Amino acid sequence: MSRLTLARCRLAGIVSLISLSVALTGACKDLFKLNFDCNFLSPPRTALSVVPARDSATVGAPRTFQAYSSNCKTTALTSGVAWLVQDTTIATLTASSSGGGATVTGLRPGYVQVVAIWSGLSATGDFFVY
């Protein structure tokens, strides 16, 4: 085998390895993107949300709100949530003893924010009574 042919074979082998490496890197990046983003870029940040973010009801009709935490995945909270409404003359709130939810019932027409507090975080939902 001539030196030129041998050099071409080596070059083709190197190019093939580089191409394979680039292809694998792209596939792994897509495969592990969520895990990488959640675990390696920075520590996961936990967020708190209230669902529904906005609800309305007539006077006397109850509505249920639920607290969720999220850090790369969303989870309904089942305990440890403190609840309040900002104006108890417009609505009453009863926190669930078995879960992370709360039932809000309108007393008179108006607007209140429903507040969930958990692990040093807070989130609100809007409640309109008509």
Protein Blocks (a to p, Z undefined) as FASTA:
>chain_A
ZZklmmmmmmmmmmmmmmmmmmmmmmmmmmmmmmmmmmmmpccddddddddfbdcddehi
acdddddddehiacddfehiacddfblklbccdddfkbcbdcdddfbgcdddddddeehi
acddddddZZ
